Amino acid sequence: MAERTATVTRNTLESQITVTVNLDGTGKAKLDTPVPFLNHMLDQIARHGLVDLDIQAAGDTEIDDHHTVEDVGITLGMAVAKALGDKKGLTRYGHAYVPLDEALSRVVMDFSGRPGLIMHAEFVRSHVGGFDVDLTSEFFQGFVNHALVTLHIDNLRGANAHHQVETIFKAFGRALRVAVTLDPRMTGVMPSTKGTL
């Protein structure tokens, strides 16, 4: 089976980003963005999703981290969509619950071809170090718009904002791992009664 890989470069006046993804990887990550906490969270996606990620990003972080974080989400979504190809044989759905000490998050996804983000997370602080926790939803909104995925994210509990965000990214990685798996019983079959995704 050929590895499902893709490389996407997206350059704007606000950011310059290149993402390479291997959906059939082993969780290796090479991450170079100007947002250290984002690097830490992207590493969670790779490690727990068993996808290989190479993400190189520069952006106008002298303004704030918003454009860079959102645009990494967009470019990752584009790369995942490209790597998936026609989606035949795809498991399509994935979900995961992930705890980290007192925090617990649930992520459910569907590579439906219809972008949608439903996210419920009441973070206990506005920042984790220098990272604005509002950018968590911006990252995932960018991802779903370009991966064409329906994504439900719920932080069910947590008293530490770092833990809350990290459980979301870990659960996302685990759900992604399931959803992008090829089901040998579905080889060559579109996982939809519509015949298209």
Biotite code that builds the C-alpha atoms (Angstrom):
import biotite.structure as struc

atoms = struc.array([
    struc.Atom([0.000, 0.000, 0.000], chain_id="A", res_id=1, res_name="MET", atom_name="CA", element="C"),
    struc.Atom([1.378, 3.392, -0.978], chain_id="A", res_id=2, res_name="ALA", atom_name="CA", element="C"),
    struc.Atom([1.777, 5.820, 1.882], chain_id="A", res_id=3, res_name="GLU", atom_name="CA", element="C"),
    struc.Atom([-0.798, 8.573, 1.952], chain_id="A", res_id=4, res_name="ARG", atom_name="CA", element="C"),
    struc.Atom([1.334, 11.692, 2.003], chain_id="A", res_id=5, res_name="THR", atom_name="CA", element="C"),
    struc.Atom([0.943, 15.300, 0.916], chain_id="A", res_id=6, res_name="ALA", atom_name="CA", element="C"),
    struc.Atom([2.850, 18.564, 1.050], chain_id="A", res_id=7, res_name="THR", atom_name="CA", element="C"),
    struc.Atom([1.093, 21.923, 0.928], chain_id="A", res_id=8, res_name="VAL", atom_name="CA", element="C"),
    struc.Atom([2.658, 25.377, 0.969], chain_id="A", res_id=9, res_name="THR", atom_name="CA", element="C"),
    struc.Atom([0.471, 28.366, 1.744], chain_id="A", res_id=10, res_name="ARG", atom_name="CA", element="C"),
    struc.Atom([1.953, 31.854, 1.645], chain_id="A", res_id=11, res_name="ASN", atom_name="CA", element="C"),
    struc.Atom([0.068, 35.039, 2.501], chain_id="A", res_id=12, res_name="THR", atom_name="CA", element="C"),
    struc.Atom([1.067, 38.506, 3.643], chain_id="A", res_id=13, res_name="LEU", atom_name="CA", element="C"),
    struc.Atom([0.480, 37.255, 7.207], chain_id="A", res_id=14, res_name="GLU", atom_name="CA", element="C"),
    struc.Atom([2.191, 33.856, 7.218], chain_id="A", res_id=15, res_name="SER", atom_name="CA", element="C"),
    struc.Atom([4.342, 31.458, 5.222], chain_id="A", res_id=16, res_name="GLN", atom_name="CA", element="C"),
    struc.Atom([3.620, 27.820, 5.975], chain_id="A", res_id=17, res_name="ILE", atom_name="CA", element="C"),
    struc.Atom([4.618, 24.436, 4.568], chain_id="A", res_id=18, res_name="THR", atom_name="CA", element="C"),
    struc.Atom([3.044, 21.244, 5.909], chain_id="A", res_id=19, res_name="VAL", atom_name="CA", element="C"),
    struc.Atom([3.980, 17.689, 4.990], chain_id="A", res_id=20, res_name="THR", atom_name="CA", element="C"),
    struc.Atom([1.796, 14.933, 6.391], chain_id="A", res_id=21, res_name="VAL", atom_name="CA", element="C"),
    struc.Atom([2.023, 11.147, 6.240], chain_id="A", res_id=22, res_name="ASN", atom_name="CA", element="C"),
    struc.Atom([-1.234, 9.605, 7.406], chain_id="A", res_id=23, res_name="LEU", atom_name="CA", element="C"),
    struc.Atom([0.402, 6.173, 7.615], chain_id="A", res_id=24, res_name="ASP", atom_name="CA", element="C"),
    struc.Atom([3.307, 7.315, 9.758], chain_id="A", res_id=25, res_name="GLY", atom_name="CA", element="C"),
    struc.Atom([4.585, 6.455, 13.202], chain_id="A", res_id=26, res_name="THR", atom_name="CA", element="C"),
    struc.Atom([4.056, 9.734, 15.041], chain_id="A", res_id=27, res_name="GLY", atom_name="CA", element="C"),
    struc.Atom([7.269, 11.528, 14.100], chain_id="A", res_id=28, res_name="LYS", atom_name="CA", element="C"),
    struc.Atom([7.175, 15.316, 14.155], chain_id="A", res_id=29, res_name="ALA", atom_name="CA", element="C"),
    struc.Atom([9.484, 18.027, 12.860], chain_id="A", res_id=30, res_name="LYS", atom_name="CA", element="C"),
    struc.Atom([7.947, 21.280, 13.991], chain_id="A", res_id=31, res_name="LEU", atom_name="CA", element="C"),
    struc.Atom([9.229, 24.801, 13.555], chain_id="A", res_id=32, res_name="ASP", atom_name="CA", element="C"),
    struc.Atom([6.682, 27.525, 14.221], chain_id="A", res_id=33, res_name="THR", atom_name="CA", element="C"),
    struc.Atom([7.263, 30.761, 16.160], chain_id="A", res_id=34, res_name="PRO", atom_name="CA", element="C"),
    struc.Atom([4.622, 29.697, 18.713], chain_id="A", res_id=35, res_name="VAL", atom_name="CA", element="C"),
    struc.Atom([6.227, 27.245, 21.188], chain_id="A", res_id=36, res_name="PRO", atom_name="CA", element="C"),
    struc.Atom([2.964, 26.067, 22.746], chain_id="A", res_id=37, res_name="PHE", atom_name="CA", element="C"),
    struc.Atom([1.552, 25.375, 19.263], chain_id="A", res_id=38, res_name="LEU", atom_name="CA", element="C"),
    struc.Atom([4.614, 23.214, 18.538], chain_id="A", res_id=39, res_name="ASN", atom_name="CA", element="C"),
    struc.Atom([3.872, 21.284, 21.735], chain_id="A", res_id=40, res_name="HIS", atom_name="CA", element="C"),
    struc.Atom([0.239, 20.752, 20.686], chain_id="A", res_id=41, res_name="MET", atom_name="CA", element="C"),
    struc.Atom([1.140, 19.739, 17.113], chain_id="A", res_id=42, res_name="LEU", atom_name="CA", element="C"),
    struc.Atom([3.481, 17.164, 18.622], chain_id="A", res_id=43, res_name="ASP", atom_name="CA", element="C"),
    struc.Atom([0.477, 15.721, 20.474], chain_id="A", res_id=44, res_name="GLN", atom_name="CA", element="C"),
    struc.Atom([-1.415, 15.338, 17.179], chain_id="A", res_id=45, res_name="ILE", atom_name="CA", element="C"),
    struc.Atom([1.506, 13.528, 15.557], chain_id="A", res_id=46, res_name="ALA", atom_name="CA", element="C"),
    struc.Atom([2.327, 11.280, 18.511], chain_id="A", res_id=47, res_name="ARG", atom_name="CA", element="C"),
    struc.Atom([-1.201, 10.255, 19.408], chain_id="A", res_id=48, res_name="HIS", atom_name="CA", element="C"),
    struc.Atom([-2.505, 10.272, 15.837], chain_id="A", res_id=49, res_name="GLY", atom_name="CA", element="C"),
    struc.Atom([0.396, 8.167, 14.520], chain_id="A", res_id=50, res_name="LEU", atom_name="CA", element="C"),
    struc.Atom([0.762, 10.647, 11.675], chain_id="A", res_id=51, res_name="VAL", atom_name="CA", element="C"),
    struc.Atom([4.113, 12.086, 10.658], chain_id="A", res_id=52, res_name="ASP", atom_name="CA", element="C"),
    struc.Atom([4.145, 15.879, 10.540], chain_id="A", res_id=53, res_name="LEU", atom_name="CA", element="C"),
    struc.Atom([6.704, 18.286, 9.165], chain_id="A", res_id=54, res_name="ASP", atom_name="CA", element="C"),
    struc.Atom([5.480, 21.837, 9.717], chain_id="A", res_id=55, res_name="ILE", atom_name="CA", element="C"),
    struc.Atom([7.579, 24.907, 8.953], chain_id="A", res_id=56, res_name="GLN", atom_name="CA", element="C"),
    struc.Atom([5.913, 28.241, 9.665], chain_id="A", res_id=57, res_name="ALA", atom_name="CA", element="C"),
    struc.Atom([6.709, 31.921, 9.900], chain_id="A", res_id=58, res_name="ALA", atom_name="CA", element="C"),
    struc.Atom([4.204, 34.647, 10.600], chain_id="A", res_id=59, res_name="GLY", atom_name="CA", element="C"),
    struc.Atom([3.483, 38.136, 11.860], chain_id="A", res_id=60, res_name="ASP", atom_name="CA", element="C"),
    struc.Atom([3.758, 37.184, 15.520], chain_id="A", res_id=61, res_name="THR", atom_name="CA", element="C"),
    struc.Atom([4.936, 40.716, 16.288], chain_id="A", res_id=62, res_name="GLU", atom_name="CA", element="C"),
    struc.Atom([1.218, 41.568, 15.970], chain_id="A", res_id=63, res_name="ILE", atom_name="CA", element="C"),
    struc.Atom([0.022, 38.444, 17.767], chain_id="A", res_id=64, res_name="ASP", atom_name="CA", element="C"),
    struc.Atom([-0.079, 34.683, 17.219], chain_id="A", res_id=65, res_name="ASP", atom_name="CA", element="C"),
    struc.Atom([-3.558, 34.612, 15.682], chain_id="A", res_id=66, res_name="HIS", atom_name="CA", element="C"),
    struc.Atom([-2.682, 34.539, 11.984], chain_id="A", res_id=67, res_name="HIS", atom_name="CA", element="C"),
    struc.Atom([0.068, 31.959, 12.393], chain_id="A", res_id=68, res_name="THR", atom_name="CA", element="C"),
    struc.Atom([-1.981, 29.555, 14.522], chain_id="A", res_id=69, res_name="VAL", atom_name="CA", element="C"),
    struc.Atom([-5.064, 29.818, 12.296], chain_id="A", res_id=70, res_name="GLU", atom_name="CA", element="C"),
    struc.Atom([-3.027, 29.462, 9.113], chain_id="A", res_id=71, res_name="ASP", atom_name="CA", element="C"),
    struc.Atom([-1.211, 26.374, 10.388], chain_id="A", res_id=72, res_name="VAL", atom_name="CA", element="C"),
    struc.Atom([-4.663, 24.860, 11.006], chain_id="A", res_id=73, res_name="GLY", atom_name="CA", element="C"),
    struc.Atom([-5.735, 25.802, 7.470], chain_id="A", res_id=74, res_name="ILE", atom_name="CA", element="C"),
    struc.Atom([-2.610, 24.375, 5.857], chain_id="A", res_id=75, res_name="THR", atom_name="CA", element="C"),
    struc.Atom([-2.758, 21.174, 7.913], chain_id="A", res_id=76, res_name="LEU", atom_name="CA", element="C"),
    struc.Atom([-6.371, 20.740, 6.833], chain_id="A", res_id=77, res_name="GLY", atom_name="CA", element="C"),
    struc.Atom([-5.404, 21.193, 3.189], chain_id="A", res_id=78, res_name="MET", atom_name="CA", element="C"),
    struc.Atom([-2.590, 18.639, 3.514], chain_id="A", res_id=79, res_name="ALA", atom_name="CA", element="C"),
    struc.Atom([-4.794, 16.047, 5.239], chain_id="A", res_id=80, res_name="VAL", atom_name="CA", element="C"),
    struc.Atom([-7.500, 16.446, 2.569], chain_id="A", res_id=81, res_name="ALA", atom_name="CA", element="C"),
    struc.Atom([-4.908, 16.005, -0.181], chain_id="A", res_id=82, res_name="LYS", atom_name="CA", element="C"),
    struc.Atom([-3.358, 12.944, 1.496], chain_id="A", res_id=83, res_name="ALA", atom_name="CA", element="C"),
    struc.Atom([-6.768, 11.287, 1.918], chain_id="A", res_id=84, res_name="LEU", atom_name="CA", element="C"),
    struc.Atom([-7.392, 11.300, -1.821], chain_id="A", res_id=85, res_name="GLY", atom_name="CA", element="C"),
    struc.Atom([-10.790, 9.935, -2.885], chain_id="A", res_id=86, res_name="ASP", atom_name="CA", element="C"),
    struc.Atom([-11.601, 8.595, 0.636], chain_id="A", res_id=87, res_name="LYS", atom_name="CA", element="C"),
    struc.Atom([-12.478, 5.116, -0.647], chain_id="A", res_id=88, res_name="LYS", atom_name="CA", element="C"),
    struc.Atom([-11.992, 2.501, 2.051], chain_id="A", res_id=89, res_name="GLY", atom_name="CA", element="C"),
    struc.Atom([-11.817, 5.147, 4.765], chain_id="A", res_id=90, res_name="LEU", atom_name="CA", element="C"),
    struc.Atom([-13.082, 4.383, 8.273], chain_id="A", res_id=91, res_name="THR", atom_name="CA", element="C"),
    struc.Atom([-14.349, 7.998, 8.079], chain_id="A", res_id=92, res_name="ARG", atom_name="CA", element="C"),
    struc.Atom([-15.473, 8.411, 11.710], chain_id="A", res_id=93, res_name="TYR", atom_name="CA", element="C"),
    struc.Atom([-13.302, 8.670, 14.779], chain_id="A", res_id=94, res_name="GLY", atom_name="CA", element="C"),
    struc.Atom([-13.728, 9.567, 18.417], chain_id="A", res_id=95, res_name="HIS", atom_name="CA", element="C"),
    struc.Atom([-11.654, 9.643, 21.580], chain_id="A", res_id=96, res_name="ALA", atom_name="CA", element="C"),
    struc.Atom([-11.833, 10.569, 25.236], chain_id="A", res_id=97, res_name="TYR", atom_name="CA", element="C"),
    struc.Atom([-8.509, 11.670, 26.721], chain_id="A", res_id=98, res_name="VAL", atom_name="CA", element="C"),
    struc.Atom([-7.779, 12.561, 30.367], chain_id="A", res_id=99, res_name="PRO", atom_name="CA", element="C"),
    struc.Atom([-4.834, 14.470, 31.762], chain_id="A", res_id=100, res_name="LEU", atom_name="CA", element="C"),
    struc.Atom([-4.970, 14.522, 35.536], chain_id="A", res_id=101, res_name="ASP", atom_name="CA", element="C"),
    struc.Atom([-8.150, 16.488, 36.381], chain_id="A", res_id=102, res_name="GLU", atom_name="CA", element="C"),
    struc.Atom([-8.969, 17.422, 32.772], chain_id="A", res_id=103, res_name="ALA", atom_name="CA", element="C"),
    struc.Atom([-11.004, 15.355, 30.324], chain_id="A", res_id=104, res_name="LEU", atom_name="CA", element="C"),
    struc.Atom([-11.874, 16.051, 26.687], chain_id="A", res_id=105, res_name="SER", atom_name="CA", element="C"),
    struc.Atom([-13.886, 14.292, 24.006], chain_id="A", res_id=106, res_name="ARG", atom_name="CA", element="C"),
    struc.Atom([-13.360, 14.729, 20.262], chain_id="A", res_id=107, res_name="VAL", atom_name="CA", element="C"),
    struc.Atom([-15.599, 13.210, 17.580], chain_id="A", res_id=108, res_name="VAL", atom_name="CA", element="C"),
    struc.Atom([-14.944, 13.642, 13.857], chain_id="A", res_id=109, res_name="MET", atom_name="CA", element="C"),
    struc.Atom([-16.438, 12.719, 10.523], chain_id="A", res_id=110, res_name="ASP", atom_name="CA", element="C"),
    struc.Atom([-14.677, 13.184, 7.176], chain_id="A", res_id=111, res_name="PHE", atom_name="CA", element="C"),
    struc.Atom([-18.080, 14.053, 5.772], chain_id="A", res_id=112, res_name="SER", atom_name="CA", element="C"),
    struc.Atom([-17.062, 16.538, 3.096], chain_id="A", res_id=113, res_name="GLY", atom_name="CA", element="C"),
    struc.Atom([-18.996, 19.150, 5.084], chain_id="A", res_id=114, res_name="ARG", atom_name="CA", element="C"),
    struc.Atom([-16.970, 21.532, 7.247], chain_id="A", res_id=115, res_name="PRO", atom_name="CA", element="C"),
    struc.Atom([-18.331, 22.179, 10.701], chain_id="A", res_id=116, res_name="GLY", atom_name="CA", element="C"),
    struc.Atom([-16.868, 22.902, 14.130], chain_id="A", res_id=117, res_name="LEU", atom_name="CA", element="C"),
    struc.Atom([-18.889, 22.549, 17.298], chain_id="A", res_id=118, res_name="ILE", atom_name="CA", element="C"),
    struc.Atom([-16.663, 23.304, 20.258], chain_id="A", res_id=119, res_name="MET", atom_name="CA", element="C"),
    struc.Atom([-17.510, 23.654, 23.935], chain_id="A", res_id=120, res_name="HIS", atom_name="CA", element="C"),
    struc.Atom([-14.602, 24.519, 26.198], chain_id="A", res_id=121, res_name="ALA", atom_name="CA", element="C"),
    struc.Atom([-14.673, 26.876, 29.147], chain_id="A", res_id=122, res_name="GLU", atom_name="CA", element="C"),
    struc.Atom([-11.007, 27.484, 29.803], chain_id="A", res_id=123, res_name="PHE", atom_name="CA", element="C"),
    struc.Atom([-10.127, 28.468, 33.348], chain_id="A", res_id=124, res_name="VAL", atom_name="CA", element="C"),
    struc.Atom([-7.485, 30.987, 32.189], chain_id="A", res_id=125, res_name="ARG", atom_name="CA", element="C"),
    struc.Atom([-7.131, 33.189, 29.138], chain_id="A", res_id=126, res_name="SER", atom_name="CA", element="C"),
    struc.Atom([-3.511, 32.214, 28.455], chain_id="A", res_id=127, res_name="HIS", atom_name="CA", element="C"),
    struc.Atom([-1.146, 29.283, 28.811], chain_id="A", res_id=128, res_name="VAL", atom_name="CA", element="C"),
    struc.Atom([2.166, 31.074, 29.077], chain_id="A", res_id=129, res_name="GLY", atom_name="CA", element="C"),
    struc.Atom([2.023, 33.437, 26.121], chain_id="A", res_id=130, res_name="GLY", atom_name="CA", element="C"),
    struc.Atom([-0.556, 31.354, 24.221], chain_id="A", res_id=131, res_name="PHE", atom_name="CA", element="C"),
    struc.Atom([-4.084, 32.802, 23.986], chain_id="A", res_id=132, res_name="ASP", atom_name="CA", element="C"),
    struc.Atom([-6.433, 29.857, 24.547], chain_id="A", res_id=133, res_name="VAL", atom_name="CA", element="C"),
    struc.Atom([-8.979, 31.457, 22.163], chain_id="A", res_id=134, res_name="ASP", atom_name="CA", element="C"),
    struc.Atom([-6.617, 30.414, 19.375], chain_id="A", res_id=135, res_name="LEU", atom_name="CA", element="C"),
    struc.Atom([-7.482, 26.766, 20.049], chain_id="A", res_id=136, res_name="THR", atom_name="CA", element="C"),
    struc.Atom([-10.819, 27.194, 18.275], chain_id="A", res_id=137, res_name="SER", atom_name="CA", element="C"),
    struc.Atom([-9.203, 29.280, 15.521], chain_id="A", res_id=138, res_name="GLU", atom_name="CA", element="C"),
    struc.Atom([-6.784, 26.435, 14.773], chain_id="A", res_id=139, res_name="PHE", atom_name="CA", element="C"),
    struc.Atom([-9.554, 23.857, 14.558], chain_id="A", res_id=140, res_name="PHE", atom_name="CA", element="C"),
    struc.Atom([-11.862, 26.145, 12.550], chain_id="A", res_id=141, res_name="GLN", atom_name="CA", element="C"),
    struc.Atom([-9.097, 26.561, 9.993], chain_id="A", res_id=142, res_name="GLY", atom_name="CA", element="C"),
    struc.Atom([-8.577, 22.798, 9.932], chain_id="A", res_id=143, res_name="PHE", atom_name="CA", element="C"),
    struc.Atom([-12.226, 21.832, 9.422], chain_id="A", res_id=144, res_name="VAL", atom_name="CA", element="C"),
    struc.Atom([-12.792, 24.433, 6.714], chain_id="A", res_id=145, res_name="ASN", atom_name="CA", element="C"),
    struc.Atom([-10.065, 22.883, 4.569], chain_id="A", res_id=146, res_name="HIS", atom_name="CA", element="C"),
    struc.Atom([-10.079, 19.214, 5.589], chain_id="A", res_id=147, res_name="ALA", atom_name="CA", element="C"),
    struc.Atom([-13.864, 19.255, 5.027], chain_id="A", res_id=148, res_name="LEU", atom_name="CA", element="C"),
    struc.Atom([-14.525, 17.514, 8.307], chain_id="A", res_id=149, res_name="VAL", atom_name="CA", element="C"),
    struc.Atom([-17.284, 17.766, 10.888], chain_id="A", res_id=150, res_name="THR", atom_name="CA", element="C"),
    struc.Atom([-15.597, 18.122, 14.272], chain_id="A", res_id=151, res_name="LEU", atom_name="CA", element="C"),
    struc.Atom([-17.162, 18.092, 17.728], chain_id="A", res_id=152, res_name="HIS", atom_name="CA", element="C"),
    struc.Atom([-14.870, 19.111, 20.594], chain_id="A", res_id=153, res_name="ILE", atom_name="CA", element="C"),
    struc.Atom([-15.930, 19.070, 24.235], chain_id="A", res_id=154, res_name="ASP", atom_name="CA", element="C"),
    struc.Atom([-13.725, 19.799, 27.200], chain_id="A", res_id=155, res_name="ASN", atom_name="CA", element="C"),
    struc.Atom([-15.797, 18.013, 29.821], chain_id="A", res_id=156, res_name="LEU", atom_name="CA", element="C"),
    struc.Atom([-13.853, 19.213, 32.848], chain_id="A", res_id=157, res_name="ARG", atom_name="CA", element="C"),
    struc.Atom([-10.596, 20.755, 33.912], chain_id="A", res_id=158, res_name="GLY", atom_name="CA", element="C"),
    struc.Atom([-9.053, 23.114, 36.441], chain_id="A", res_id=159, res_name="ALA", atom_name="CA", element="C"),
    struc.Atom([-5.790, 23.771, 34.597], chain_id="A", res_id=160, res_name="ASN", atom_name="CA", element="C"),
    struc.Atom([-5.895, 25.508, 31.203], chain_id="A", res_id=161, res_name="ALA", atom_name="CA", element="C"),
    struc.Atom([-2.762, 23.761, 29.950], chain_id="A", res_id=162, res_name="HIS", atom_name="CA", element="C"),
    struc.Atom([-4.331, 20.405, 30.720], chain_id="A", res_id=163, res_name="HIS", atom_name="CA", element="C"),
    struc.Atom([-7.624, 21.442, 29.114], chain_id="A", res_id=164, res_name="GLN", atom_name="CA", element="C"),
    struc.Atom([-6.004, 22.437, 25.824], chain_id="A", res_id=165, res_name="VAL", atom_name="CA", element="C"),
    struc.Atom([-3.649, 19.473, 25.798], chain_id="A", res_id=166, res_name="GLU", atom_name="CA", element="C"),
    struc.Atom([-6.443, 16.938, 26.289], chain_id="A", res_id=167, res_name="THR", atom_name="CA", element="C"),
    struc.Atom([-8.252, 18.498, 23.318], chain_id="A", res_id=168, res_name="ILE", atom_name="CA", element="C"),
    struc.Atom([-5.228, 18.124, 21.033], chain_id="A", res_id=169, res_name="PHE", atom_name="CA", element="C"),
    struc.Atom([-4.469, 14.606, 22.266], chain_id="A", res_id=170, res_name="LYS", atom_name="CA", element="C"),
    struc.Atom([-8.084, 13.526, 21.768], chain_id="A", res_id=171, res_name="ALA", atom_name="CA", element="C"),
    struc.Atom([-8.055, 15.119, 18.323], chain_id="A", res_id=172, res_name="PHE", atom_name="CA", element="C"),
    struc.Atom([-4.968, 13.085, 17.441], chain_id="A", res_id=173, res_name="GLY", atom_name="CA", element="C"),
    struc.Atom([-6.529, 9.849, 18.675], chain_id="A", res_id=174, res_name="ARG", atom_name="CA", element="C"),
    struc.Atom([-9.796, 10.501, 16.834], chain_id="A", res_id=175, res_name="ALA", atom_name="CA", element="C"),
    struc.Atom([-7.890, 11.395, 13.664], chain_id="A", res_id=176, res_name="LEU", atom_name="CA", element="C"),
    struc.Atom([-5.921, 8.148, 13.932], chain_id="A", res_id=177, res_name="ARG", atom_name="CA", element="C"),
    struc.Atom([-9.146, 6.136, 13.851], chain_id="A", res_id=178, res_name="VAL", atom_name="CA", element="C"),
    struc.Atom([-10.949, 8.204, 11.208], chain_id="A", res_id=179, res_name="ALA", atom_name="CA", element="C"),
    struc.Atom([-8.144, 8.086, 8.614], chain_id="A", res_id=180, res_name="VAL", atom_name="CA", element="C"),
    struc.Atom([-7.554, 4.344, 9.020], chain_id="A", res_id=181, res_name="THR", atom_name="CA", element="C"),
    struc.Atom([-8.296, 2.291, 5.934], chain_id="A", res_id=182, res_name="LEU", atom_name="CA", element="C"),
    struc.Atom([-10.764, -0.540, 6.623], chain_id="A", res_id=183, res_name="ASP", atom_name="CA", element="C"),
    struc.Atom([-9.739, -3.627, 4.608], chain_id="A", res_id=184, res_name="PRO", atom_name="CA", element="C"),
    struc.Atom([-13.389, -4.661, 4.374], chain_id="A", res_id=185, res_name="ARG", atom_name="CA", element="C"),
    struc.Atom([-14.129, -1.382, 2.577], chain_id="A", res_id=186, res_name="MET", atom_name="CA", element="C"),
    struc.Atom([-11.345, -1.535, -0.018], chain_id="A", res_id=187, res_name="THR", atom_name="CA", element="C"),
    struc.Atom([-12.405, 0.504, -3.031], chain_id="A", res_id=188, res_name="GLY", atom_name="CA", element="C"),
    struc.Atom([-15.740, 1.361, -1.401], chain_id="A", res_id=189, res_name="VAL", atom_name="CA", element="C"),
    struc.Atom([-16.904, 4.901, -0.649], chain_id="A", res_id=190, res_name="MET", atom_name="CA", element="C"),
    struc.Atom([-17.998, 5.040, 3.026], chain_id="A", res_id=191, res_name="PRO", atom_name="CA", element="C"),
    struc.Atom([-21.252, 6.846, 2.216], chain_id="A", res_id=192, res_name="SER", atom_name="CA", element="C"),
    struc.Atom([-24.646, 5.818, 0.908], chain_id="A", res_id=193, res_name="THR", atom_name="CA", element="C"),
    struc.Atom([-24.499, 8.940, -1.286], chain_id="A", res_id=194, res_name="LYS", atom_name="CA", element="C"),
    struc.Atom([-21.527, 7.473, -3.155], chain_id="A", res_id=195, res_name="GLY", atom_name="CA", element="C"),
    struc.Atom([-19.430, 10.586, -2.551], chain_id="A", res_id=196, res_name="THR", atom_name="CA", element="C"),
    struc.Atom([-17.865, 12.528, 0.290], chain_id="A", res_id=197, res_name="LEU", atom_name="CA", element="C"),
])
